[in-house]
Amino acid sequence: MLSSTISLEFASRDLAEIWVIENQIERRNLTPIQLSYYRGLHYHAEKRVVGNISGRSRRNDKLAQNGPINNQLSTADKLAKQYDVSRNTIKRDAQLATA
């Protein structure tokens, strides 16, 4: 059987990791612990991405004042909404992924 692959390009390794995690969650029949682990990994990768964006914005005061970053949900709130769980669940999942 011949399978085809496609190449994808991402702006950073963290964005590529987020893409992989989201696909794993969507395509797999995961146990609750595995699902928690992947949500925790997603949280950590998302924090790195947001941190990189915020760091660049702080260096540019005009962008920091007028940019969309100040109006966004926290990472935990965003992922909680995406995965239909509570903010605290995402925080606990992050602790699980760290352990």
C-alpha positions as CSV (number, residue, x, y, z in Angstrom):
1,M,0.0,0.0,0.0
2,L,1.4,3.4,-1.0
3,S,0.8,6.3,1.4
4,S,1.2,9.9,0.6
5,T,2.6,12.6,2.9
6,I,2.5,16.3,2.7
7,S,5.0,18.8,4.0
8,L,3.9,21.5,6.4
9,E,5.9,24.5,7.5
10,F,5.5,26.2,10.8
11,A,6.9,29.5,12.2
12,S,8.4,27.7,15.2
13,R,9.0,24.3,16.7
14,D,6.4,25.0,19.4
15,L,3.7,25.6,16.7
16,A,4.6,22.4,15.1
17,E,4.3,20.6,18.5
18,I,0.9,22.1,19.0
19,W,-0.2,20.9,15.6
20,V,0.9,17.3,16.4
21,I,-0.7,17.4,19.8
22,E,-4.1,18.6,18.4
23,N,-4.0,15.9,15.8
24,Q,-3.2,13.2,18.3
25,I,-6.1,14.3,20.5
26,E,-8.5,14.4,17.5
27,R,-7.4,11.1,15.9
28,R,-6.8,8.8,18.9
29,N,-9.0,6.9,21.2
30,L,-7.2,8.1,24.3
31,T,-7.6,7.1,27.9
32,P,-8.4,9.9,30.3
33,I,-4.9,10.0,31.6
34,Q,-3.4,10.2,28.0
35,L,-5.9,13.0,27.1
36,S,-4.8,14.9,30.3
37,Y,-1.2,14.4,29.4
38,Y,-1.7,15.8,25.8
39,R,-3.7,18.7,27.1
40,G,-0.9,19.5,29.5
41,L,1.7,19.3,26.7
42,H,-0.5,21.6,24.7
43,Y,-0.6,24.1,27.6
44,H,3.2,24.2,28.0
45,A,3.8,24.6,24.2
46,E,1.1,27.3,24.0
47,K,2.7,29.2,27.0
48,R,6.1,29.1,25.2
49,V,4.4,30.6,22.0
50,V,2.5,33.3,23.9
51,G,5.7,34.1,25.9
52,N,7.7,34.6,22.7
53,I,5.0,36.9,21.3
54,S,4.7,38.8,24.6
55,G,8.5,39.2,24.9
56,R,8.7,40.8,21.4
57,S,5.7,43.0,22.3
58,R,7.3,44.3,25.5
59,R,10.3,45.4,23.5
60,N,8.0,47.5,21.2
61,D,6.0,49.7,23.6
62,K,3.6,50.9,20.8
63,L,2.7,47.3,19.9
64,A,2.3,46.3,23.6
65,Q,-0.2,49.1,24.1
66,N,-2.2,48.6,20.9
67,G,-1.6,45.0,20.1
68,P,-4.2,42.2,20.5
69,I,-2.2,40.4,23.2
70,N,-3.7,42.5,26.0
71,N,-7.3,41.5,25.1
72,Q,-6.8,37.8,24.8
73,L,-7.8,35.0,27.2
74,S,-5.2,33.4,29.4
75,T,-3.7,30.3,28.0
76,A,-5.5,28.1,30.5
77,D,-8.9,29.8,29.7
78,K,-8.3,29.4,25.9
79,L,-7.5,25.7,26.2
80,A,-10.3,25.1,28.7
81,K,-12.7,26.5,26.1
82,Q,-11.1,24.5,23.3
83,Y,-11.3,21.2,25.1
84,D,-14.6,21.9,27.0
85,V,-13.1,21.5,30.4
86,S,-12.4,23.9,33.3
87,R,-9.4,26.2,33.7
88,N,-8.4,24.2,36.7
89,T,-8.4,21.0,34.8
90,I,-6.0,22.5,32.3
91,K,-3.7,23.6,35.1
92,R,-3.8,20.1,36.7
93,D,-3.1,18.6,33.2
94,A,0.0,20.9,32.9
95,Q,1.2,19.5,36.3
96,L,0.7,16.0,35.0
97,A,2.6,16.6,31.8
98,T,5.5,18.1,33.9
99,A,5.7,15.1,36.2
